[in-house]
């Protein structure tokens, strides 16, 4: 019989004599080892790619907190938001070889939430070698998430309610599905909600609808199972946002320009760029000036920007928007808009007197 009770779930009701007459609704029962139970468990799996910025391995995460040293700077990661601080350190210089030293021992957590202590980098590399390579298909479904809490009632084959349980996170739900007994039938307390890749919340009213939703959305996003930690910096970027940023402020200058491994930003020292909403741009330097155009299209991490400015051939090209960083509270950083072509070419505009 079901053995999970009391370990990590909240029991909100118990079996009584009246439970013997309760029948689980036919459209809202889940059986052990069914296809849908497997799908639910895959949605609730531990996503091993969320901390690839620390170490490249998609089949496990490193349990937080962890202590790191990045290029001589010590950093403690206590929650996933701290990965942004790590990224800032890695992005501080473009021409250095970033080295992340992990303070061992650490604990790694696999997709099924089993844990293992690792005492050295060699051991960590051995376990990482067993993972799929980047962007290979794996079991976890990352394109939708459950909204918690979720409650479920457990019935046996005599239509008796064993208990009603409440789950507050993926780990609870995964372990619950994993330990369902073959004699148990599960009824969720619908409606429940899921969040899909575009941020929309979808209300689910029964298991049939949940099955359909997982089938519809399980492959509806880039699961980001690669090792490029910076390729999702513009998940929420839009052409209109870019337009608003660039046209709200005058006096943009080129902070970085790299083409074919050559650093060219010094060639544009003293150049001032003014972007207008009609997609024209004016560039002034010394006593010279040039008028050109710029256009933006696409969504998210696939926004392209085409610059066409007479005489500025090192800039004229089709660039991909890489990141919009608005640090207007920091006078040293201001607002930065960066573009890239492939892995080698980079263009970054900066404005220290901008508050869009």
ABEGO torsion letter per residue (X at the ends): XBAABGAABBBABBBBAAAAABBBBAAABBBBGBAAAAAAAAAABBBAAAAAAABBBAABBBBOBBBBBBGGBBBBBABAAAAAAAAAAAAABAABBBBBBBBOBBBBBBAAGBBBBBABAAAAAAAAAABBBBGBBBABBAABBBBOBBBBBBBBAAGBBABBBBBABAAAAAAAAAABBAABBBBBBOBBBBBBAAGBBBBBABAAAAAAAAAAAAAABBAGABABAAAAAAAABBAAAAAAAAAABBGBBBABBBBGGBBAAAAABGBBBBBBAAGBBBBBBEABBBBBBBBBBEBEAABBBBBBBBGBAAABBBBBBABBBBBAABAAAEBBBBBBBEAABBBBBBBAABBX
